[in-house]
Every structure is written in structure tokens, then in C-alpha cells.
């Protein structure tokens, strides 16, 4: 019987020892992964609803106009479409830069002959509103343009006028690349 009592005492001591060891290990792990405490949150006052500002009374004055801008960064198209000299231009090259939805932005190089014998070439960007409008413009064909007679680098393709007027390429001009679908022209 004393052997049984001694065995029971030893088992109790082992269980207590293991219990303390596990408890201290959990405390150490908790100390390593414990997050720093947050500072208390400052209460914010309730938000007020936004009130719309009253519209100023309409005046009879025309809207303010911006001063004339210089440089290529600004797009002079609307003004140039109204005031520019109209001419037909031969399309030398067309490079499609970007297509977003139905709109295709292209870079056109055109040769313009204003009629006074001083022909010139200009490269400009055009946004075609539909694929059909883009398909009407081909290398070797002509398009209607408007240009600034004082600054011939300012040119805009009159997309609205070209809706049905763009002429096909001249005969003998390759408007399509040679390939399996397009045999070379003799």
C-alpha cells in the first residue's frame, strides 16, 4: 500500500509540474504575439447634412472666354473648324494609335495644296467617331481639312464634311498592304 501512495504522490507532482510548465509557455507565447494596445478613440461629433448652395442669378453677360492659347498641347479644332481655310488634302499615311469603343484615334500625315502653289505636309491627330468614318480615310485618298493660313502647322480634319465625301485612293496607289488577302497590284 505504501507503494500505491508513493505512486499517487509522484503522479500528482508530475501533473502539477506539467500544468505549471504549460501555463508558463502560454504566457510566453502570448507575450510575443500580443499586439500593442490602441489609444482610445476620440468621439467625433455627428455630421451635418450638406446644404446645396443657391444658384447665382443668371446674368445677361456672355460667358467668360479664355485667352487664345498657343502651342500644340491645346486643341484648336473648334475654332479652326469655324475660321480656318478649307482645302482638300491627300492622305500620305494613317497610323491608328488607339481604339476605345467605336472611337479610333489616328495620326494622319496629309499633303495640302492651298491652290497658290505652296503645298505643304502636316501630321495631325484625328478622332474618328465610328469605324465607318475611319474606313473612309485611306492612304492616297483625299479628305477635307481646315488650316490656319498664318500658322500652317495648325490643321484639323473636317470629319463632319468627310462623312460621304472622302474620295478613294487614286488608281496605281497601294492603299492596302500586299499579302495573302491582297495580291500585289501590277
C-alpha positions in Angstrom: 0.0 0.0 0.0 2.8 2.5 0.6 3.9 1.9 -2.9 0.5 2.9 -4.1 0.5 6.1 -2.0 4.0 6.9 -3.2 3.0 6.4 -6.9 0.0 8.7 -6.4 2.1 11.4 -4.8 4.6 11.2 -7.7 1.7 11.4 -10.3 0.2 14.5 -8.6 3.6 16.2 -8.5 4.1 15.4 -12.3 0.7 16.7 -13.2 1.2 19.9 -11.2 4.7 20.4 -12.8 3.3 19.8 -16.3 0.4 22.2 -15.7 2.8 24.9 -14.5 5.1 24.4 -17.4 2.2 24.6 -19.9 0.9 27.7 -18.2 4.2 29.5 -18.3 4.7 28.5 -22.0 1.3 30.1 -22.9 2.2 33.2 -21.1 5.5 33.5 -23.0 3.8 32.9 -26.4 1.1 35.4 -25.5 3.8 38.0 -24.7 5.5 37.5 -28.1 2.3 37.9 -30.2 0.5 40.4 -28.1 -0.5 43.5 -30.0 0.2 46.9 -28.6 -2.9 48.4 -27.2 -4.7 51.0 -29.2 -5.1 54.5 -28.0 -8.7 55.2 -27.1 -10.9 56.5 -29.9 -11.8 60.1 -29.8 -15.6 60.5 -30.3 -16.4 62.6 -33.3 -19.4 64.9 -33.4 -22.3 63.9 -35.6 -22.1 65.1 -39.2 -24.3 67.8 -40.5 -26.1 67.3 -43.8 -24.7 69.3 -46.7 -26.8 72.1 -47.9 -26.7 73.0 -51.6 -25.6 76.4 -52.4 -28.1 78.7 -54.0 -27.5 79.2 -57.7 -26.4 82.7 -58.6 -28.9 84.7 -60.7 -28.3 84.3 -64.4 -26.8 87.4 -65.9 -27.2 88.7 -69.4 -23.4 88.8 -69.9 -21.8 86.3 -72.2 -19.7 83.5 -70.6 -16.1 84.5 -70.0 -13.7 83.4 -72.7 -10.3 82.0 -72.3 -7.4 83.9 -73.9 -6.1 82.4 -77.1 -3.8 79.6 -76.2 -0.5 78.9 -78.0 1.4 75.7 -78.5 0.5 72.3 -79.8 -0.7 71.0 -76.4 -4.0 72.8 -76.8 -6.5 71.5 -79.3 -7.5 74.3 -81.7 -10.1 72.2 -83.5 -13.4 74.0 -82.8 -12.1 77.5 -83.5 -10.2 76.2 -86.6 -13.3 74.5 -87.9 -15.1 77.8 -88.0 -12.3 80.2 -89.1 -9.8 78.0 -90.9 -9.2 78.0 -94.7 -10.8 74.9 -96.3 -8.8 72.7 -98.6 -8.6 69.2 -99.9 -5.6 67.2 -98.6 -4.1 64.0 -100.0 -3.6 61.3 -97.3 0.1 60.3 -97.1 -0.1 58.0 -94.1 -2.6 56.8 -91.5 -1.5 55.3 -88.2 -4.1 54.1 -85.8 -3.0 54.9 -82.2 -5.8 53.9 -80.0 -9.4 52.4 -80.2 -11.8 52.9 -77.4 -15.2 51.6 -78.1 -16.3 52.9 -81.5 -13.8 55.8 -81.4 -10.5 55.4 -83.2 -7.7 57.9 -82.7 -5.4 58.1 -85.6 -2.3 60.1 -86.7 -2.7 61.3 -90.2 0.0 62.8 -92.4 -1.6 64.9 -95.2 -0.3 67.0 -98.1 -2.3 70.2 -98.5 -2.2 72.3 -101.7 -4.0 75.5 -100.9 -4.1 76.5 -104.6 -1.4 79.1 -104.5 1.3 76.6 -105.4 2.8 76.3 -102.0 1.9 72.7 -101.0 2.9 71.6 -97.5 2.7 68.4 -95.4 1.3 68.2 -91.8 0.9 65.5 -89.3 -2.2 65.7 -87.1 -4.3 63.6 -84.8 -7.9 62.7 -85.6 -10.6 61.0 -83.5 -13.0 59.2 -85.8 -16.3 58.7 -84.2 -17.2 55.4 -85.9 -15.3 52.6 -87.6 -17.1 53.6 -90.9 -15.7 57.1 -90.7 -12.2 55.7 -90.1 -12.6 53.2 -93.0 -13.3 56.1 -95.4 -9.9 57.5 -94.9 -7.2 55.7 -96.8 -3.7 56.3 -98.0 -3.8 58.0 -101.4 -7.3 59.3 -100.9 -8.3 62.9 -100.2 -10.0 64.4 -97.1 -11.3 67.9 -96.4 -9.3 69.8 -93.9 -9.2 73.3 -92.4 -5.9 75.0 -91.7 -4.7 78.3 -90.3 -3.3 80.4 -93.1 -0.9 82.2 -90.7 0.4 79.1 -89.0 0.2 76.1 -91.4 1.2 73.7 -88.7 -2.3 74.1 -87.3 -4.5 71.7 -89.3 -7.8 69.9 -88.4 -9.5 67.2 -90.5 -13.1 68.2 -91.0 -14.6 64.8 -90.1 -18.2 66.0 -90.5 -17.6 67.2 -94.1 -15.8 63.9 -94.9 -18.9 61.8 -93.9 -19.7 61.0 -97.5 -17.1 63.0 -99.5 -13.8 61.1 -98.9 -12.5 60.0 -102.2 -11.0 56.6 -102.8 -7.3 56.2 -103.5 -6.0 57.1 -106.9 -5.5 54.2 -109.3 -2.0 52.8 -109.1 -1.6 53.7 -105.4 -1.4 50.8 -103.0 -3.9 51.6 -100.2 -3.8 48.1 -98.8 -0.7 46.1 -97.9 0.4 43.2 -100.1 -0.4 39.9 -98.5 -2.3 36.7 -99.0 -5.7 38.6 -98.9 -4.4 41.4 -101.1 -2.2 40.3 -104.0 0.2 42.9 -105.3 -1.1 45.3 -108.0 0.6 45.0 -111.3 
